[in-house]
Amino acid sequence: MGFVGSLLGIIGFAIGIPVGLLLGFFLFIYAEPADVEDPIVRPIDEFDTSSLLDILPEIPLWVKHPDYDRIDWLNRMISYMWPYLNKAISGIIRSTTEPMFSKYTDTFQIKSVEFKSLSLGTLPPTFHGIKVHETNENELVFEPAVRWAGNPNVTLVFQLLSLEITLQLVDIQIFAAPRVVLKPLVPTFPCFGSIVVSLMEKPHVDFGLNFLGGDIMAIPSLYQYIQDTIRRQVASLYLWPQTFEIQILAGSVGTMKKPVGILQVKVVRALNLLKMDLLGTSDPYVKLSLSGDRLPSKKTSIKMKNLNPEWNEDFKLTVKDPQCQVLQLHVYDWEKVGAHDKLGMQVVPLRLLSPHQTKGLTLNLVKNMNPNDPQNKKSRGKLEVELTFKPFREDNERFSGPLNRNGIKINTVGKASEDVPLHRAGLLLVLLQGAEDVEGKHHSNPYALVTFGGEQKKTKLIKKTRDPCWNEEFQFVLEQAPLKEKIHIEVMSKRTGFCLHRGESLGHVDINLDDVVYNGRINEKYNLINSRNGVIHVEIRWRVI
């Protein structure tokens, strides 16, 4: 009897535990308390102190934080449009996920995965406030506080062998505080190149998941596991500094490409040029430029009465797209009166050049680039040039620390870093974005003058304004880093129309370029000297070859 009793006890234990757990699960899922009462709704002024503390997390951010603005107008607009937004967003979700589901078909014994129903419900998300950041960058940064307590009806059906498994997503709650950056701002609709989104804190996500007629999210251990998994996955992908970028405009549309290197051009000589003057000679000179570049063309000197001129002159051009840009070379015959006669031309695609390798070319001059033009068969002479493309250093070192007498950084152990000399050639980029509160005594038609290294460059003139926006960039090619040098920027006003008063200065500023060399870039607003409240916004970058 002892053996039989022990055996029956083991069998009862083995059967009773699973049955008890199964009964407990269904009782936990389906049992409803009988003492559920409707909540009491009262005005907020009738709450006591403890009750107010309980509901404090639910108060909108625009009430608690003065930096957040109230945007009820946006919530009303979303509420009116929600039935249409619901269908549009659901369609995007369906079209996006169906190709993903097809990858799992016929794997893991899954025959099909499809939506039985897909709706985001009748309750739209609400914005509890928005905070807009002011920056000196060419971008718009804002942080909305988003909450969505929705009633979606999303039913997913899995066909596993001969079984049909149904999962239903219900009663979802999402609280998130994303940061949205629209950059760069461009003069092409919709006026920004991309949308960059990141989360400033881990989002709160809660939802119900019906399976076999019960909400499996009601199981405490499973609920906590899924919550932790969602938080970790979302944080690893989108929590700041991780970002999610949506490209709006292509790189070649609306956005200004940044320089990537310097093209060094040496115009050596020309041979057997055409005779354009009455005495059987020509007065040649060469104009050179890069395609897609708005900067003025470079010019050689004029060689009077010479059909085989030698120049040996060097020029530096800024390259923005070495795969697409071409060097344009035009040879002209100088005329004292009237238009200059064209002797010939030729182009050189930059993609033919290898970085840091000098390439000598002897080019046959043609009238134009039309291969079917019979006049291109006529001999127009040759042009010899030497080309070297020097790209900027991708990982531009940020110099800091003391320098020795040769201008080379000394490392932490007192030895000079020979591979990081400061006396390297490069490009100084000066972007004048605009000015504020610049006012003249007699007129306010502001423009800016940039003076550096004996060169002076000028922005366009904007009439009748105290807050001009130029957004113009100027380039200075330098043989070495501009250490212990300053750039002078002066805002001027010029008379227009029948005004009797001449131009006047609205203020100036001298900017030390040491910080630009050490840090690679500065982007600041400077108070103008000799101006009551004037401020100018300048961005300066230093790119090393």
C-alpha positions in Angstrom: 0.0 0.0 0.0 2.9 2.4 0.7 4.2 2.1 -2.8 0.8 2.5 -4.4 0.1 5.5 -2.2 3.4 7.2 -3.2 2.7 6.4 -6.9 -0.8 7.9 -6.7 0.6 11.0 -4.9 3.2 11.6 -7.6 0.5 11.2 -10.4 -1.8 13.6 -8.5 1.0 16.1 -8.1 2.0 15.9 -11.8 -1.6 16.3 -13.0 -2.8 18.8 -10.3 -0.1 21.4 -10.8 -0.8 22.0 -14.6 -4.5 21.8 -14.1 -4.4 24.3 -11.2 -2.2 26.7 -13.2 -4.5 26.5 -16.2 -7.6 27.1 -14.1 -5.9 30.0 -12.3 -4.9 31.6 -15.6 -8.4 31.5 -16.9 -9.9 32.7 -13.6 -7.3 35.6 -13.6 -8.1 36.5 -17.2 -11.9 36.2 -17.3 -12.9 36.9 -13.7 -14.3 40.4 -13.2 -14.6 42.0 -9.8 -18.1 42.7 -8.7 -17.4 45.9 -6.8 -16.4 48.0 -9.8 -17.8 51.5 -9.5 -17.9 54.4 -11.9 -15.2 57.0 -11.1 -16.3 60.3 -9.5 -15.7 63.3 -11.8 -15.1 66.6 -10.0 -13.7 70.0 -11.0 -10.1 70.5 -10.2 -10.7 73.3 -7.7 -12.5 70.8 -5.4 -9.5 68.5 -5.1 -7.5 68.5 -1.9 -3.7 68.6 -1.8 -3.1 64.8 -1.8 -5.4 64.3 -4.8 -3.7 67.1 -6.7 -0.4 65.4 -6.2 -1.8 62.2 -7.6 -3.0 63.8 -10.8 0.1 66.0 -11.2 1.8 63.7 -13.8 -1.3 64.1 -16.0 -1.2 67.9 -16.2 0.0 69.1 -19.6 3.5 70.4 -20.0 2.4 73.8 -21.1 1.0 74.3 -17.6 4.0 73.1 -15.7 6.8 74.4 -17.9 6.9 78.0 -19.3 9.1 76.8 -22.2 6.3 74.7 -23.6 3.6 76.3 -25.7 -0.1 75.3 -25.8 -1.2 74.0 -29.2 -4.9 73.2 -28.9 -5.4 74.3 -32.5 -3.2 71.5 -33.7 -5.1 68.9 -31.6 -8.5 70.2 -33.0 -7.1 70.0 -36.5 -5.9 66.4 -36.0 -9.3 65.5 -34.4 -11.2 66.7 -37.4 -8.8 65.0 -39.8 -8.4 61.8 -37.8 -10.9 59.6 -39.8 -8.9 60.3 -42.9 -5.5 60.1 -41.3 -6.6 56.8 -39.8 -7.2 55.3 -43.2 -4.1 56.8 -44.8 -1.8 55.6 -42.0 -3.4 52.2 -41.9 -2.8 51.9 -45.6 0.8 52.8 -45.3 1.3 50.3 -42.4 -0.4 47.6 -44.5 1.7 48.2 -47.6 4.9 48.4 -45.6 4.4 45.3 -43.5 3.1 42.9 -46.2 6.5 42.6 -47.9 8.0 41.9 -44.5 5.4 39.2 -43.8 6.1 37.5 -47.1 9.7 36.9 -46.0 8.4 34.6 -43.2 6.0 32.7 -45.4 7.0 29.1 -46.0 9.5 29.3 -43.1 8.9 28.0 -39.6 5.9 26.1 -41.0 4.0 29.5 -41.5 1.8 29.4 -44.5 0.5 32.9 -44.4 0.5 36.1 -42.3 -2.1 38.8 -43.0 -4.2 41.5 -41.4 -7.8 40.5 -40.7 -8.5 44.1 -39.6 -6.4 47.2 -39.3 -7.7 50.4 -37.8 -6.2 52.9 -35.4 -9.5 53.5 -33.7 -11.5 56.7 -33.1 -9.2 58.4 -30.6 -6.4 60.5 -32.1 -3.1 61.3 -30.4 -2.9 64.6 -28.5 0.0 67.1 -28.1 0.3 68.3 -24.5 2.7 71.1 -25.5 5.6 72.0 -27.8 9.0 73.5 -27.1 10.9 75.3 -29.9 14.7 75.7 -29.5 16.6 78.7 -30.8 20.0 77.8 -32.3 22.6 79.4 -34.5 22.5 76.5 -36.9 20.6 76.4 -40.2 17.9 74.2 -38.8 14.6 74.2 -36.9 14.4 72.2 -33.6 11.3 71.5 -31.6 10.1 69.0 -29.0 6.5 68.0 -28.9 5.0 66.1 -26.0 2.8 63.4 -27.5 0.3 61.1 -25.8 -2.0 58.6 -27.4 -4.6 56.6 -25.5 -6.1 54.8 -28.4 -8.6 52.1 -29.1 -7.1 50.4 -32.2 -8.4 47.3 -33.8 -5.5 45.5 -35.3 -6.0 41.7 -35.8 -3.2 39.6 -37.3 -3.9 36.0 -38.5 -1.1 33.4 -38.7 -1.8 30.2 -40.7 0.5 27.7 -39.0 0.2 24.3 -40.6 -3.5 23.6 -40.3 -4.0 25.9 -37.4 -5.2 29.5 -37.5 -3.8 31.7 -34.8 -5.2 35.1 -34.2 -3.5 38.0 -32.3 -5.4 41.2 -31.6 -3.9 44.5 -30.5 -6.2 46.6 -28.3 -6.2 49.5 -25.9 -2.8 51.0 -26.6 -1.2 53.9 -24.7 2.0 55.7 -25.9 3.6 58.6 -24.1 6.7 60.0 -25.9 8.8 63.2 -26.0 10.6 63.2 -29.4 13.0 65.9 -30.7 12.4 66.8 -34.3 15.0 68.7 -36.3 14.3 70.1 -39.8 17.6 70.6 -41.5 19.1 72.1 -43.5 16.7 75.0 -44.3 16.8 75.7 -48.0 15.0 78.0 -50.5 13.2 75.0 -52.2 9.8 73.8 -51.1 9.2 72.4 -48.4 12.2 74.5 -47.3 14.1 71.8 -45.4 16.2 68.9 -46.7 15.5 66.2 -44.1 13.7 65.4 -40.9 15.8 64.0 -38.0 13.9 62.4 -35.1 15.2 61.2 -31.7 13.6 60.4 -28.4 14.8 62.5 -25.4 13.7 59.8 -22.9 12.4 56.3 -22.9 8.8 56.1 -24.1 6.0 54.6 -22.1 4.2 51.9 -24.2 1.2 49.9 -22.8 -1.2 47.7 -24.8 -3.4 44.7 -24.6 -2.8 41.6 -26.7 -5.7 39.1 -27.1 -4.7 35.5 -27.7 -7.1 32.5 -27.6 -9.8 34.8 -26.2 -7.8 36.2 -23.3 -5.4 39.1 -22.8 -1.9 37.6 -22.3 -0.6 41.0 -21.3 -2.5 40.5 -18.0 0.1 37.9 -16.9 2.4 40.0 -14.6 5.8 38.4 -15.5 5.1 38.4 -19.3 3.8 42.0 -19.2 7.0 43.2 -17.4 9.2 41.2 -19.8 7.6 42.7 -22.9 7.7 46.2 -21.4 11.4 45.9 -20.7 12.1 44.5 -24.2 10.2 47.3 -26.0 12.0 49.9 -23.9 15.4 48.4 -24.6 14.8 48.0 -28.4 13.4 51.5 -28.8 16.2 53.1 -26.7 18.9 51.3 -28.7 17.4 52.6 -32.0 16.0 56.1 -31.4 17.0 57.3 -27.9 19.2 60.4 -28.2 22.0 60.6 -29.5 20.6 57.9 -31.8 18.5 59.4 -34.6 16.2 58.4 -37.3 16.5 60.5 -40.5 14.0 60.9 -43.3 15.4 62.4 -46.4 13.0 64.9 -48.0 15.0 66.6 -50.7 17.7 64.8 -52.7 21.3 66.0 -52.1 21.4 67.8 -55.4 18.1 69.6 -55.0 17.9 72.8 -53.0 20.8 72.0 -50.7 24.2 73.7 -51.1 27.0 71.2 -51.5 30.0 71.7 -49.3 33.5 72.0 -50.7 35.5 68.7 -50.6 38.9 69.8 -52.0 41.1 72.1 -54.0 41.9 71.8 -57.7 45.4 73.2 -58.4 45.6 74.3 -62.0 48.9 75.4 -63.7 48.4 76.9 -67.1 51.7 76.2 -68.8 51.5 77.3 -72.4 49.6 77.3 -75.7 50.8 76.3 -79.1 49.8 77.3 -82.6 46.9 79.5 -81.7 44.6 81.1 -84.4 45.6 84.4 -86.0 42.8 86.8 -85.1 44.5 90.3 -85.6 45.1 92.0 -88.9 48.9 91.7 -88.5 48.6 87.9 -88.2 48.9 87.6 -84.4 46.7 87.3 -81.3 46.7 88.6 -77.8 45.7 85.4 -75.9 44.6 84.9 -72.3 42.9 81.9 -70.6 39.7 81.9 -68.4 39.2 78.9 -66.2 36.3 77.8 -64.0 34.5 74.8 -62.7 31.0 73.8 -63.8 28.3 74.5 -61.3 30.4 77.2 -59.6 28.9 80.7 -59.2 32.3 82.2 -58.4 33.9 84.5 -61.0 36.2 82.8 -63.5 40.0 82.9 -63.0 42.1 84.7 -65.7 45.7 84.5 -66.8 47.7 87.5 -67.9 47.5 88.7 -71.5 50.3 87.8 -73.8 50.5 90.5 -76.5 51.1 89.4 -80.1 52.0 85.8 -79.4 50.7 82.6 -81.0 52.7 80.4 -78.7 52.4 82.1 -75.3 53.9 80.7 -72.1 52.2 81.6 -68.8 53.3 79.1 -66.1 50.6 80.6 -63.8 49.0 78.8 -60.9 45.4 78.9 -59.8 43.3 77.2 -57.1 39.6 76.3 -57.5 37.2 74.9 -54.9 35.8 71.5 -55.8 32.3 70.5 -54.5 31.6 67.3 -56.6 34.7 65.7 -58.2 32.5 63.0 -59.8 30.4 65.4 -61.7 32.2 68.7 -62.1 34.5 69.5 -65.1 37.2 72.1 -65.5 36.3 74.6 -68.3 39.2 76.3 -70.1 38.5 79.1 -72.6 41.2 80.8 -74.6 40.3 84.4 -75.8 42.0 87.0 -78.0 42.0 90.3 -76.1 40.5 93.3 -77.8 40.9 96.9 -76.7 37.5 97.8 -78.1 34.5 95.4 -78.4 34.0 91.8 -77.5 37.0 89.5 -77.1 37.3 86.8 -79.8 37.1 83.2 -78.8 40.2 81.2 -79.9 39.0 77.8 -78.5 38.0 75.8 -75.5 38.2 72.5 -73.8 36.9 70.7 -70.7 38.5 68.2 -68.3 36.3 65.9 -66.1 37.6 65.9 -62.6 36.8 62.2 -62.2 39.8 61.5 -64.4 42.2 62.9 -61.7 43.6 60.8 -58.9 44.0 62.6 -55.5 47.3 64.2 -54.8 48.7 63.1 -58.2 49.8 65.8 -60.7 48.6 65.1 -64.2 49.9 66.9 -67.2 47.6 67.3 -70.2 47.9 68.7 -73.7 44.5 69.6 -74.9 43.3 70.1 -78.5 41.3 73.3 -78.6 37.8 73.2 -80.2 35.1 75.8 -80.9 32.5 74.1 -78.7 31.6 70.8 -77.2 29.2 69.7 -79.9 30.9 66.7 -81.5 28.8 67.1 -84.7 29.9 70.7 -85.4 32.1 70.6 -88.5 34.0 73.6 -87.3 35.6 71.5 -84.5 37.6 69.7 -87.2 39.6 72.9 -87.8 42.9 73.1 -85.9 42.8 75.8 -83.3 46.0 75.0 -81.4 46.8 73.2 -78.2 46.8 74.1 -74.5 49.1 72.5 -71.9 48.0 72.4 -68.3 49.0 70.6 -65.1 46.2 69.5 -62.7 46.3 68.3 -59.1 43.2 67.5 -57.0 43.8 67.7 -53.3 40.8 66.6 -51.2 40.3 67.9 -47.7 41.2 65.7 -44.8 38.1 63.7 -43.9 39.0 63.5 -40.2 40.2 67.1 -39.7 42.3 67.2 -36.6 41.2 69.7 -33.9 44.3 71.4 -32.7 44.8 72.2 -29.1 47.6 72.6 -26.6 50.8 74.6 -26.7 52.8 75.1 -30.0 56.5 75.1 -30.5 58.3 77.8 -32.4 57.6 76.1 -35.7 53.9 76.2 -35.2 53.5 72.5 -34.5 51.3 71.0 -31.7 53.2 69.5 -28.8 51.6 66.4 -27.4 51.1 65.4 -23.8 54.6 64.0 -23.4 56.2 67.1 -24.8 57.0 65.9 -28.3 55.8 67.6 -31.4 53.2 65.7 -33.6 55.0 65.9 -36.9 51.9 64.4 -38.7 49.7 67.3 -37.6 51.4 70.6 -38.6 49.4 73.8 -38.5 51.1 75.3 -41.5 49.0 73.4 -44.1 47.2 74.9 -47.0 43.4 74.9 -46.8 40.2 76.7 -47.5 38.6 79.4 -45.3 34.8 79.5 -45.7 33.0 82.6 -44.5 29.2 82.4 -44.4 27.3 85.6 -43.6 23.8 84.6 -42.7 22.4 88.0 -41.7 22.3 90.8 -39.2 19.8 92.3 -36.7 19.0 95.8 -35.6 21.4 97.6 -37.9 20.1 101.1 -38.5 21.7 104.1 -40.2 21.2 107.7 -39.5 19.9 108.6 -42.9 19.0 105.2 -44.6 19.1 101.5 -43.9 20.0 99.6 -47.1 22.6 97.2 -45.6 25.2 95.1 -47.3 28.4 93.6 -45.8 32.1 93.8 -46.7 34.4 91.0 -45.9 38.1 91.9 -45.8 40.9 89.3 -45.4 44.4 88.9 -46.7 44.2 91.9 -49.0 40.9 90.6 -50.6 37.6 92.3 -50.2 34.3 90.6 -50.9 30.8 92.1 -50.8 27.3 90.7 -50.2 24.2 91.8 -52.1 22.4 95.0 -50.9 19.0 94.6 -49.3 16.8 97.8 -49.3 14.9 99.3 -46.4 15.5 96.8 -43.6 17.2 96.6 -40.3 17.3 92.8 -40.3 19.0 91.8 -43.5 19.3 88.1 -44.4 22.2 87.5 -46.9 23.1 83.8 -46.6 26.1 84.3 -48.8 29.4 82.3 -48.6 32.8 83.5 -49.5 36.0 81.4 -50.0 39.6 82.2 -49.3 42.2 79.7 -50.5 45.3 80.0 -48.2 48.7 78.5 -48.2 48.8 77.9 -44.5 46.4 78.1 -41.5 45.4 81.7 -40.6 46.9 81.7 -37.1 47.1 85.0 -35.2 45.1 86.6 -38.0 41.8 88.4 -38.0 39.0 88.8 -40.5 37.3 92.2 -40.8 33.5 92.4 -41.5 31.8 95.7 -41.8 28.1 96.4 -42.4 27.5 99.3 -44.7 24.4 101.2 -46.0 24.3 102.7 -49.4 22.0 105.4 -50.6 19.4 104.5 -53.2 17.2 106.7 -55.4 17.4 110.4 -54.8 18.8 110.3 -51.3 21.4 113.1 -50.8 23.4 111.3 -48.1 26.3 109.1 -49.0 26.9 105.6 -47.8 27.6 105.1 -44.1 29.0 102.4 -41.8 26.4 100.6 -39.6 29.1 98.8 -37.5 32.0 96.4 -37.8 33.6 93.4 -36.1 37.1 91.9 -36.2 37.1 88.1 -35.6 40.2 86.2 -34.4 40.7 83.1 -36.5 42.7 81.1 -34.0 39.5 79.4 -32.7 38.5 78.5 -36.3 41.9 76.7 -36.8 41.8 74.9 -33.5 38.1 73.8 -33.7 37.5 73.7 -37.4 34.4 75.8 -37.2 32.7 78.6 -35.3 29.1 79.7 -35.6 28.4 82.8 -33.5 26.5 86.1 -33.3 28.7 89.1 -32.8 27.8 92.6 -31.5 28.9 95.2 -34.0 31.3 97.9 -32.9 30.0 101.5 -33.4 26.4 100.2 -33.5 23.8 100.7 -30.9 22.2 97.3 -30.9 23.5 95.7 -34.2 24.4 92.0 -34.3 25.8 90.0 -37.2 25.5 86.2 -37.6 28.7 84.6 -39.0 29.8 81.0 -39.6 33.4 80.4 -40.4 35.0 77.0 -41.3 38.6 75.9 -41.9 39.2 72.9 -44.2 42.7 71.5 -44.4 44.1 69.9 -47.5 
